Amino acid sequence: MTTTDGTCNSSSSSSSSSNSNEVSPSTAAAAELVAAVAAAAAAATTAAAETPSDSSSPTPSSNSSSNNSSNTTTTTTTTTNSSSNSSSSSNSSSSSSNSSSSSRLLFFPLQQLLLQQIQQQHRYIPLIRQLPPTSCCCSAAVPAVIVDLYTINKQQLIYMQQQIKLKVIRSSNINAFALWFDVSFPGRPPPAAADAAAAAADSDDAGNDKVDSAAAAAAAAAAAAAADAAIFRGPPPPPPSPVAAARFAAAEAAAAAEAAAEAAAAAAAAAATDAGAAAATAATTAAATAATAAAAESNTKSRLVTIEEAAAAAAAEAAAAAAAAGTAAPISLPLPRSHQAVMLDTSPFAAPTHWQQQLLLLQQQLYAPQGLELTVELQLKQDNINPRCFHVSAHVLDAVMTQQEQQQQQQQQEQGEEQQQQQQEQQQGEEEQQQEQQQQS
C-alpha cells in the first residue's frame, strides 16, 4: 500500500490517502451526507489540453450547518489512460479549487506531481484540479456513502467503508476517480418551470413560428449533450430521512401556529374596541403599537434572518442605491424560499465553487473496455489530529467482463480478423495484377 507520506507496504492493490472534503462532527444534527463513486473516461481533447495552474491548497471546511438541512451526496468519477486489467487503486487530490469548470486536464503532469508529492512526503498538500464534465464519459456516477447527519453519531464518522459496482459503458483508459459532495436541504420541492414555460410560449407572437435552422441545430446539440450528461451525472439525492422530514414539518407547524396566534390577537383587539371608548382605545393602541414595534426591532436584531427577509432587505438597498444614482433598479433574481428544498451540487456538471471534486489519481492507468464491471471499495477515515478532515482512498478490487460483452467482443475481433484477411487478399491480388502488367509491357 502506497500512501501520500511515502511509506510503502506490500499489497495486492495499491492505495492512497488524502485530504478530502471536510465534514465537522458538530454538524451531526444539521445535514445528510451522501457519497457516490463513478468511473469516467477522459475525452481525447482532454488528454491533449492544458493543465490548470493551481496544484495545491489547504483543505476546505464543509460545515453545512442548518436547521433544515438533510442530504449530501459524494460522487466519484474516473478518467483514464492505460492498458491493464489488473487490480489498481487511486491516489488523491483535495476538493478545494477556484479553477474554471471548463479547464481541461492533462493526466501525465498530474502523475508527475503525484510522484513528486510522494517523494517529498507532502502528506497534507494534495493535488487540486477542477474536473471538466467532458472527462465523465466512462461510467455513470453511483452513490457510495450515505450519511444522515440528523441521526449519525461521532463514532460512526471515524471510519466509513463501502463497496460499489461500476459498469463501463464506453471503452476508455481510466486515469482517476473523482469524488464530490451533493448537499440537499429538506423542504417542499421547488415550483416546476412548466408554468413559466407556458407563459413564455403564450407571449410568443404568431409570426415567430418559423424556427431558424441554426438555432434548431444548436438546440438539438444541446439536448443531446444534456441527455449524455444525464447518464453520468448520477442519481438524484434520496428523499429526506424521516427525522429530517419530521423536523421540517414541526418547524412549519410552529410557524403556522405563531401566525395564527398573531391573527387571533389582532382580531380580538379589533373586537374589543367600542364607540364609547374610542379615544382611550386609540391612545392605548398607539402605545401598544409603539411598544410592539420596539420589541419587534429588538427581537429582529437578536434573531436569525430568514431568506425572505434577507432578500427583501437586499432588494430595498439595491433600489435605494439605484434611485440615488438615477439609474433603473436592478431586477432581483428569484431565490429559493426558506420552506423550499435546496440542492448544493459540487459535481463537474455544476457551476464551480470553492467546493471542488476530489481527484483520486491512479498511479497506473487502467484500461476499461465496454461492459467491464469494476468493484471499487471507497474508504473514508477521519484524521487523528484534525477530526474535520477525512483521508479518502479508492481500491479497485475486481474487474469482470459480462458473458454477453465477452461474446460481442469476440465477434468484433473475429469480424476484424476477417476484414484484415480480406484486405490482405485484395492487396495480394492487386500486386499480382501489377506484376502481370509489367511482364506484358
C-alpha positions as CSV (number, residue, x, y, z in Angstrom):
1,M,0.0,0.0,0.0
2,T,1.5,3.3,-1.0
3,T,0.3,6.4,0.9
4,T,0.9,10.1,0.3
5,D,3.5,10.2,3.1
6,G,5.8,8.0,1.0
7,T,5.7,4.8,3.1
8,C,5.2,1.6,1.2
9,N,3.8,-1.8,2.3
10,S,3.2,-4.8,0.1
11,S,-0.3,-5.3,-1.0
12,S,-2.2,-6.8,-4.0
13,S,-3.6,-3.5,-4.9
14,S,-2.0,-0.1,-4.4
15,S,-4.0,2.5,-2.4
16,S,-3.7,6.1,-1.3
17,S,-5.0,8.5,1.3
18,S,-5.7,12.2,1.0
19,N,-7.4,15.2,2.5
20,S,-10.9,15.2,1.3
21,N,-13.9,17.5,1.7
22,E,-14.2,18.2,5.5
23,V,-17.2,17.4,7.5
24,S,-17.5,18.6,11.0
25,P,-18.8,16.1,13.6
26,S,-20.5,19.0,15.3
27,T,-22.9,19.2,12.3
28,A,-24.4,15.8,13.2
29,A,-27.8,17.4,13.6
30,A,-27.5,19.5,10.5
31,A,-27.2,17.8,7.1
32,E,-27.4,14.5,5.5
33,L,-24.2,13.4,3.6
34,V,-24.2,11.1,0.6
35,A,-21.1,9.8,-1.1
36,A,-21.1,8.4,-4.6
37,V,-18.5,7.0,-6.9
38,A,-18.4,6.7,-10.7
39,A,-16.0,5.8,-13.5
40,A,-15.5,8.4,-16.2
41,A,-13.0,8.4,-19.1
42,A,-11.2,11.5,-20.3
43,A,-12.0,12.5,-23.9
44,A,-9.3,12.8,-26.5
45,T,-9.4,16.5,-26.3
46,T,-9.0,16.3,-22.5
47,A,-5.7,14.4,-22.8
48,A,-4.3,17.0,-25.1
49,A,-5.3,20.1,-23.3
50,E,-3.7,22.4,-20.8
51,T,-3.2,21.8,-17.1
52,P,-4.6,24.3,-14.6
53,S,-2.1,26.3,-12.6
54,D,-3.1,25.6,-9.1
55,S,-1.6,22.4,-7.7
56,S,-2.1,22.6,-4.0
57,S,-4.3,24.4,-1.5
58,P,-5.4,23.8,2.1
59,T,-8.3,21.5,2.5
60,P,-11.6,23.5,2.9
61,S,-14.1,23.1,5.7
62,S,-17.5,21.8,4.8
63,N,-19.6,22.9,7.7
64,S,-23.0,22.6,6.2
65,S,-24.9,23.5,9.4
66,S,-28.6,24.3,9.1
67,N,-31.8,23.5,10.9
68,N,-33.4,22.3,7.7
69,S,-30.5,20.5,6.1
70,S,-30.8,16.9,5.2
71,N,-28.9,15.2,2.4
72,T,-25.4,15.2,1.0
73,T,-24.1,13.2,-1.9
74,T,-20.5,12.4,-2.7
75,T,-20.0,11.1,-6.2
76,T,-16.8,9.7,-7.7
77,T,-16.0,9.6,-11.4
78,T,-13.0,8.0,-13.1
79,T,-11.0,9.2,-16.1
80,T,-8.5,7.2,-18.0
81,N,-5.2,6.4,-20.0
82,S,-3.6,2.8,-19.9
83,S,-3.8,-0.8,-20.7
84,S,-4.1,-3.1,-17.7
85,N,-6.9,-5.2,-16.3
86,S,-5.0,-5.9,-13.1
87,S,-6.2,-4.6,-9.7
88,S,-5.4,-1.0,-9.1
89,S,-6.3,1.9,-6.8
90,S,-6.1,5.6,-6.7
91,N,-4.0,8.4,-5.2
92,S,-5.8,11.5,-4.4
93,S,-6.3,15.2,-4.6
94,S,-8.4,17.6,-2.5
95,S,-11.7,19.2,-3.1
96,S,-11.0,22.9,-3.0
97,S,-10.1,24.9,-6.1
98,N,-11.2,28.1,-7.9
99,S,-10.2,26.8,-11.3
100,S,-12.9,27.0,-14.0
101,S,-15.0,24.0,-14.7
102,S,-14.1,24.4,-18.4
103,S,-10.4,23.8,-17.6
104,R,-9.1,20.6,-19.1
105,L,-6.7,18.1,-17.6
106,L,-3.5,16.6,-18.8
107,F,-3.0,13.5,-16.7
108,F,0.7,12.9,-17.3
109,P,1.7,16.1,-15.5
110,L,-0.7,15.2,-12.7
111,Q,1.1,11.8,-12.3
112,Q,4.4,13.6,-12.2
113,L,3.1,15.9,-9.5
114,L,1.8,12.9,-7.6
115,L,5.1,11.1,-7.7
116,Q,6.9,14.3,-6.6
117,Q,4.4,14.7,-3.7
118,I,5.1,11.1,-2.6
119,Q,8.9,11.5,-2.8
120,Q,8.8,14.8,-0.9
121,Q,6.4,13.3,1.7
122,H,3.9,16.1,1.4
123,R,1.1,14.4,3.2
124,Y,-1.1,17.4,3.5
125,I,-0.6,19.0,0.1
126,P,-3.0,17.2,-2.1
127,L,-3.3,17.7,-5.9
128,I,-6.2,20.0,-6.7
129,R,-8.0,20.1,-10.0
130,Q,-11.4,21.0,-11.3
131,L,-12.7,18.1,-13.3
132,P,-14.4,19.1,-16.5
133,P,-17.7,17.4,-17.5
134,T,-16.1,16.1,-20.7
135,S,-14.0,13.8,-18.5
136,C,-17.0,12.0,-17.3
137,C,-17.6,9.6,-20.1
138,C,-16.8,6.1,-18.9
139,S,-19.3,5.1,-16.2
140,A,-22.3,6.7,-14.5
141,A,-22.0,8.2,-11.0
142,V,-23.0,5.8,-8.3
143,P,-23.9,6.7,-4.7
144,A,-21.3,5.1,-2.4
145,V,-21.7,6.5,1.2
146,I,-25.0,7.9,2.6
147,V,-24.8,9.6,6.0
148,D,-27.8,11.2,7.7
149,L,-26.2,13.8,10.0
150,Y,-29.5,14.2,11.9
151,T,-29.0,10.7,13.4
152,I,-25.4,9.7,13.0
153,N,-23.1,9.9,16.0
154,K,-19.4,10.9,16.1
155,Q,-18.2,7.3,16.5
156,Q,-19.8,6.4,13.1
157,L,-17.9,9.3,11.4
158,I,-14.5,7.9,12.3
159,Y,-14.4,5.3,9.6
160,M,-16.7,4.6,6.6
161,Q,-16.3,1.9,4.0
162,Q,-18.4,0.9,1.1
163,Q,-18.1,-1.4,-2.0
164,I,-19.8,-0.3,-5.2
165,K,-20.2,-1.7,-8.7
166,L,-19.2,0.5,-11.7
167,K,-20.2,-0.7,-15.2
168,V,-18.1,0.8,-18.0
169,I,-20.4,1.9,-20.8
170,R,-17.7,3.3,-23.1
171,S,-14.3,1.7,-23.7
172,S,-11.8,4.1,-22.1
173,N,-8.5,4.4,-20.3
174,I,-9.1,5.3,-16.7
175,N,-6.8,7.9,-15.2
176,A,-8.5,8.6,-11.9
177,F,-11.6,8.5,-9.8
178,A,-13.4,11.8,-8.9
179,L,-15.3,12.3,-5.7
180,W,-17.8,15.1,-4.9
181,F,-20.4,16.1,-2.4
182,D,-24.0,17.0,-3.1
183,V,-25.8,18.6,-0.1
184,S,-29.6,18.7,-0.1
185,F,-31.7,20.7,2.4
186,P,-35.2,19.2,3.0
187,G,-38.3,21.1,2.2
188,R,-41.0,21.3,-0.3
189,P,-40.0,20.7,-4.0
190,P,-39.3,24.0,-5.8
191,P,-42.1,25.1,-8.2
192,A,-41.9,23.5,-11.6
193,A,-40.9,25.5,-14.5
194,A,-43.9,24.4,-16.6
195,D,-46.0,27.5,-15.7
196,A,-43.1,29.8,-16.7
197,A,-42.6,27.9,-20.0
198,A,-46.3,28.0,-20.8
199,A,-46.4,31.8,-20.1
200,A,-43.4,32.3,-22.4
201,A,-45.0,30.2,-25.1
202,D,-48.2,32.3,-24.8
203,S,-46.3,35.5,-25.1
204,D,-44.6,34.5,-28.4
205,D,-46.1,36.1,-31.5
206,A,-47.7,34.0,-34.2
207,G,-45.0,35.3,-36.6
208,N,-42.3,33.6,-34.6
209,D,-43.4,30.1,-35.6
210,K,-40.6,29.8,-38.1
211,V,-37.5,28.3,-36.4
212,D,-34.1,29.2,-37.6
213,S,-32.2,26.1,-38.8
214,A,-29.0,27.1,-37.0
215,A,-31.0,27.6,-33.8
216,A,-32.7,24.3,-34.2
217,A,-29.4,22.5,-34.8
218,A,-27.9,24.2,-31.7
219,A,-31.0,23.2,-29.6
220,A,-30.7,19.6,-30.8
221,A,-27.0,19.5,-30.0
222,A,-27.7,21.0,-26.5
223,A,-30.4,18.4,-26.0
224,A,-28.1,15.6,-27.0
225,A,-25.4,16.9,-24.7
226,A,-27.9,17.2,-21.8
227,A,-29.1,13.6,-22.4
228,D,-25.5,12.4,-22.4
229,A,-24.6,14.3,-19.2
230,A,-27.7,12.9,-17.6
231,I,-26.2,9.4,-17.8
232,F,-23.0,10.4,-16.0
233,R,-24.5,13.0,-13.6
234,G,-25.6,10.2,-11.2
235,P,-28.9,9.5,-9.5
236,P,-30.8,12.3,-7.7
237,P,-30.4,12.7,-4.0
238,P,-32.6,10.4,-1.8
239,P,-35.7,11.9,-0.2
240,P,-35.3,13.4,3.3
241,S,-34.9,11.0,6.1
242,P,-37.9,10.6,8.5
243,V,-36.1,12.6,11.1
244,A,-35.4,15.4,8.7
245,A,-39.0,15.4,7.4
246,A,-40.4,15.4,10.9
247,R,-38.2,18.3,12.0
248,F,-39.2,20.3,8.9
249,A,-42.9,19.6,9.5
250,A,-42.5,20.7,13.1
251,A,-40.9,23.9,12.0
252,E,-43.6,24.6,9.5
253,A,-46.3,23.8,12.2
254,A,-44.7,26.2,14.7
255,A,-44.6,29.0,12.1
256,A,-48.2,28.4,11.2
257,A,-49.2,28.4,14.9
258,E,-47.4,31.7,15.5
259,A,-49.1,33.3,12.5
260,A,-52.5,32.1,13.7
261,A,-51.9,33.4,17.2
262,E,-50.9,36.8,15.9
263,A,-54.1,36.9,13.7
264,A,-56.3,35.9,16.6
265,A,-54.8,38.6,18.8
266,A,-55.4,41.2,16.2
267,A,-59.0,40.1,15.7
268,A,-59.6,40.1,19.5
269,A,-58.1,43.6,19.8
270,A,-60.4,44.9,17.0
271,A,-63.5,43.3,18.5
272,A,-62.7,44.8,22.0
273,T,-63.0,48.4,20.8
274,D,-66.3,50.1,21.0
275,A,-67.6,53.5,20.1
276,G,-67.8,54.9,23.7
277,A,-64.1,54.3,24.4
278,A,-62.8,55.3,21.0
279,A,-60.4,57.9,22.3
280,A,-59.0,55.8,25.1
281,T,-58.7,52.8,22.9
282,A,-56.8,54.8,20.3
283,A,-54.3,56.1,22.8
284,T,-53.8,52.6,24.3
285,T,-53.5,51.1,20.8
286,A,-50.9,53.7,19.8
287,A,-48.8,53.0,22.9
288,A,-49.1,49.2,22.4
289,T,-48.1,49.6,18.8
290,A,-45.1,51.6,19.7
291,A,-44.1,49.0,22.3
292,T,-44.7,46.2,19.9
293,A,-42.6,47.9,17.2
294,A,-39.7,48.4,19.7
295,A,-39.9,44.8,20.8
296,A,-40.0,43.6,17.3
297,E,-37.0,45.7,16.4
298,S,-35.1,44.3,19.4
299,N,-36.1,40.8,18.5
300,T,-35.1,41.3,14.9
301,K,-31.6,42.3,15.9
302,S,-31.2,39.3,18.2
303,R,-32.6,36.5,15.9
304,L,-31.6,34.9,12.7
305,V,-32.9,36.4,9.5
306,T,-34.9,34.3,7.1
307,I,-34.1,34.0,3.4
308,E,-37.2,36.2,2.5
309,E,-36.2,38.9,4.9
310,A,-32.6,39.0,3.7
311,A,-33.7,39.1,0.1
312,A,-36.2,41.9,0.8
313,A,-33.5,43.9,2.6
314,A,-31.0,43.4,-0.2
315,A,-33.6,44.4,-2.8
316,A,-34.5,47.6,-0.9
317,E,-30.9,48.6,-0.5
318,A,-30.3,48.0,-4.3
319,A,-33.4,50.0,-5.2
320,A,-32.3,52.9,-2.9
321,A,-28.8,52.9,-4.4
322,A,-30.2,52.9,-7.9
323,A,-32.6,55.8,-7.1
324,A,-29.8,57.8,-5.6
325,A,-27.7,57.2,-8.7
326,G,-30.6,58.0,-11.0
327,T,-30.5,54.5,-12.7
328,A,-33.0,51.8,-13.1
329,A,-33.4,49.4,-10.2
330,P,-31.8,46.0,-10.8
331,I,-34.0,43.1,-11.5
332,S,-33.9,40.8,-8.5
333,L,-33.4,37.1,-9.2
334,P,-35.8,34.6,-7.8
335,L,-34.4,33.0,-4.6
336,P,-35.4,29.7,-3.0
337,R,-37.8,30.4,-0.2
338,S,-37.0,29.1,3.3
339,H,-39.6,26.3,3.0
340,Q,-38.3,25.0,-0.3
341,A,-35.9,22.2,-0.8
342,V,-32.4,23.3,-1.8
343,M,-29.7,21.3,-3.6
344,L,-26.0,22.2,-3.4
345,D,-24.2,20.4,-6.2
346,T,-20.4,20.3,-6.4
347,S,-20.2,17.8,-9.3
348,P,-18.4,18.6,-12.6
349,F,-21.8,19.5,-14.1
350,A,-22.4,22.3,-11.6
351,A,-21.1,25.8,-11.6
352,P,-17.6,26.0,-10.0
353,T,-17.4,26.9,-6.3
354,H,-14.8,26.8,-3.6
355,W,-16.0,23.2,-3.2
356,Q,-14.4,21.1,-5.9
357,Q,-14.2,17.5,-6.9
358,Q,-11.5,15.4,-5.3
359,L,-9.5,13.7,-7.9
360,L,-8.2,10.3,-6.9
361,L,-5.4,9.8,-9.4
362,L,-4.4,6.2,-10.3
363,Q,-0.7,5.5,-10.0
364,Q,-1.1,3.2,-13.0
365,Q,-3.5,3.8,-15.8
366,L,-6.3,1.2,-16.2
367,Y,-7.8,0.2,-19.5
368,A,-11.6,-0.4,-19.1
369,P,-13.3,-2.0,-22.1
370,Q,-17.1,-1.5,-22.6
371,G,-19.0,-4.0,-20.5
372,L,-16.4,-4.3,-17.8
373,E,-17.8,-4.2,-14.3
374,L,-15.4,-2.8,-11.7
375,T,-15.8,-3.5,-8.0
376,V,-14.4,-0.4,-6.2
377,E,-14.0,0.0,-2.4
378,L,-14.2,3.5,-1.1
379,Q,-12.8,4.3,2.4
380,L,-13.2,7.5,4.4
381,K,-11.1,7.6,7.5
382,Q,-11.1,10.5,10.0
383,D,-7.8,12.2,10.6
384,N,-6.3,11.5,14.1
385,I,-5.2,15.2,14.6
386,N,-7.9,17.1,12.7
387,P,-11.4,15.4,13.2
388,R,-12.8,17.7,10.5
389,C,-10.6,16.1,7.8
390,F,-11.0,12.7,6.1
391,H,-8.5,10.5,4.3
392,V,-10.0,9.1,1.2
393,S,-8.9,6.0,-0.7
394,A,-10.4,4.0,-3.6
395,H,-9.4,0.4,-4.3
396,V,-10.2,-1.4,-7.5
397,L,-10.9,-4.9,-6.1
398,D,-12.1,-6.8,-9.1
399,A,-12.7,-6.3,-12.9
400,V,-15.1,-8.7,-14.6
401,M,-16.4,-8.8,-18.1
402,T,-20.0,-10.0,-18.5
403,Q,-20.6,-13.0,-20.7
404,Q,-22.6,-11.0,-23.2
405,E,-19.9,-8.4,-23.6
406,Q,-17.3,-11.1,-24.0
407,Q,-19.3,-12.7,-26.8
408,Q,-19.7,-9.3,-28.5
409,Q,-16.0,-8.6,-28.2
410,Q,-15.1,-12.0,-29.6
411,Q,-17.5,-11.4,-32.5
412,Q,-16.0,-8.0,-33.2
413,Q,-12.5,-9.5,-33.0
414,E,-13.4,-12.2,-35.5
415,Q,-15.0,-9.7,-37.8
416,G,-11.9,-7.5,-37.6
417,E,-9.7,-10.5,-38.4
418,E,-11.9,-11.4,-41.4
419,Q,-11.8,-7.9,-42.7
420,Q,-8.0,-7.8,-42.3
421,Q,-7.6,-11.1,-44.1
422,Q,-9.8,-9.8,-47.0
423,Q,-7.7,-6.6,-47.2
424,Q,-4.6,-8.7,-47.4
425,E,-6.0,-10.9,-50.1
426,Q,-7.1,-7.8,-52.1
427,Q,-3.7,-6.3,-51.8
428,Q,-2.1,-9.5,-53.0
429,G,-4.4,-9.6,-56.0
430,E,-3.6,-6.1,-56.9
431,E,0.1,-6.8,-56.6
432,E,-0.2,-9.8,-58.9
433,Q,-2.1,-7.8,-61.5
434,Q,0.6,-5.1,-61.4
435,Q,3.3,-7.8,-61.9
436,E,1.4,-9.3,-64.9
437,Q,1.0,-5.8,-66.5
438,Q,4.7,-5.2,-66.0
439,Q,5.6,-8.5,-67.6
440,Q,3.3,-7.8,-70.6
441,S,4.8,-4.4,-71.1
